[in-house]
């Protein structure tokens, strides 16, 4: 494996990140929506600023991302908006590391109760493995996301 690097995404990274996700995959959105989310002009329901998009790259090429923002949805402090890792890297702990890095960002922003809209059963199992519990039929919540640190 080439050198793996995690960092905050820049506006210039958005087109490459949006192209990672296949047409029939969950975990992200269109380039336009990601760009507006990053710029703070697209607001998911009850979203607040600030927000962050973090990315992983190998050998200078993006291989995944995670995004989150502060919110008041469901009485939470923050929301995990998107997480995506290229299929060939899944199961390699990249998603777990993303979650830890995002958790650190949330804690730094005094946000501990974090919700996530679960896209599929695999995602549900991943989040539960990392301490999330049921909030309703579609959503999970960490009552204190610092547990993943």
C-alpha positions in Angstrom: 0.0 0.0 0.0 1.3 3.5 -0.9 1.3 6.2 1.7 -2.2 6.9 3.1 -2.9 10.4 4.1 -6.0 11.9 5.8 -6.7 15.7 5.6 -9.5 18.3 5.4 -10.8 18.6 1.9 -10.5 21.9 0.0 -13.1 23.3 -2.4 -10.8 22.2 -5.2 -11.0 18.5 -4.0 -14.8 18.3 -4.4 -15.0 17.3 -8.1 -12.6 14.4 -7.5 -14.5 13.3 -4.4 -17.9 13.4 -6.1 -16.5 11.2 -8.9 -15.5 8.5 -6.5 -19.0 7.2 -5.8 -20.6 5.0 -8.3 -24.1 5.8 -9.7 -25.8 3.1 -7.7 -23.9 3.7 -4.4 -24.9 5.6 -1.3 -22.4 7.6 0.8 -22.3 10.9 -1.0 -24.0 13.2 -3.4 -23.6 15.1 -6.7 -20.7 17.4 -7.2 -23.0 20.4 -7.1 -24.6 19.4 -3.8 -21.2 18.6 -2.2 -19.8 21.9 -3.4 -22.8 23.8 -1.9 -22.6 21.8 1.3 -19.0 22.6 1.6 -19.6 26.3 0.9 -22.4 26.4 3.4 -25.1 27.3 0.9 -26.8 23.8 1.0 -28.2 23.0 4.4 -29.5 19.6 5.3 -32.6 19.8 7.6 -31.7 21.8 10.7 -28.0 21.9 9.8 -25.8 24.5 11.3 -22.3 25.8 10.6 -19.6 24.8 10.8 -19.2 21.7 8.7 -16.2 19.7 7.5 -15.3 17.3 4.7 -12.4 15.0 5.4 -10.7 12.9 2.8 -8.2 10.1 2.5 -5.7 9.8 -0.3 -3.2 7.2 -1.4 -0.3 8.3 -3.5 -2.1 11.7 -4.0 -5.3 10.1 -5.3 -8.5 10.4 -3.3 -9.9 7.1 -2.0 -12.7 8.2 0.3 -14.3 11.0 2.4 -16.5 11.7 5.4 -18.5 14.8 6.1 -20.3 16.2 9.1 -21.9 19.3 10.4 -23.5 20.7 13.5 -27.3 20.3 13.7 -30.3 20.5 15.9 -32.0 17.6 14.1 -33.5 15.0 16.6 -32.0 17.1 19.5 -28.5 16.2 18.3 -25.4 18.3 18.3 -24.0 17.1 15.0 -24.8 14.8 12.1 -22.6 12.5 10.0 -23.7 13.5 6.5 -21.7 11.2 4.2 -19.1 8.5 4.4 -17.6 6.8 1.4 -14.6 4.6 0.8 -13.8 3.1 -2.6 -14.8 -0.6 -2.7 -11.2 -2.0 -3.0 -10.4 -0.2 0.3 -13.4 -1.3 2.3 -12.6 -3.5 5.3 -9.2 -1.9 5.7 -10.1 0.3 8.7 -10.2 3.5 6.6 -13.9 4.1 7.5 -13.1 3.5 11.2 -10.2 6.0 11.0 -12.5 8.5 9.3 -15.0 8.1 12.1 -12.3 8.7 14.7 -11.1 11.9 12.9 -14.6 13.2 12.5 -15.3 12.4 16.2 -12.3 14.5 17.1 -13.7 17.4 15.0 -17.1 17.1 16.7 -15.6 17.0 20.2 -13.5 20.1 19.3 -16.8 21.8 18.3 -18.5 20.7 21.6 -20.8 18.3 19.8 -21.2 14.9 21.4 -24.7 13.7 20.5 -24.3 12.8 16.8 -26.9 11.3 14.5 -26.6 9.5 11.2 -29.2 8.4 8.6 -28.4 4.8 7.9 -28.2 3.9 4.2 -28.1 0.1 4.4 -27.7 -2.8 6.7 -23.9 -2.9 6.2 -23.7 0.8 7.3 -26.0 0.1 10.2 -23.7 -2.7 11.5 -20.6 -0.5 11.0 -22.1 2.3 13.1 -23.4 0.0 15.8 -20.0 -1.7 16.0 -18.7 1.8 16.8 -21.2 2.5 19.5 -24.2 4.0 17.8 -27.7 3.0 19.0 -31.1 3.1 17.4 -32.9 6.5 17.3 -35.7 5.5 15.0 -36.3 3.2 11.9 -33.8 5.0 9.7 -31.5 6.8 12.1 -28.8 5.9 14.6 -27.3 8.1 17.3 -24.2 8.3 19.4 -25.2 9.8 22.7 -21.5 10.6 23.2 -19.4 10.2 20.0 -16.2 10.6 22.1 -16.5 6.9 22.8 -14.9 6.2 19.4 -11.8 8.1 20.4 
